[in-house]
Amino acid sequence: MIIEGLAYALAPRFLVRMARLLPQIPEDQLRLFGLTAITTGVAIVCWVRG
């Protein structure tokens, strides 16, 4: 929740623009982005925890 909160606090206009663009992005591309974000997050947690 901290990361999500930071995004809204630091770049609210960017998030609003992205929300408007989301319906135009193909589902497969959104899915790939989500899976990439998950994989990156898990890798960072594993790296930090050693």
Secondary structure, DSSP 4 states (H G I P E B T S, - for coil): -HHHHHHHHH-HHHHHHHHHHGGGS-HHHHHHHHHHHHHHHHHHHHHHH-
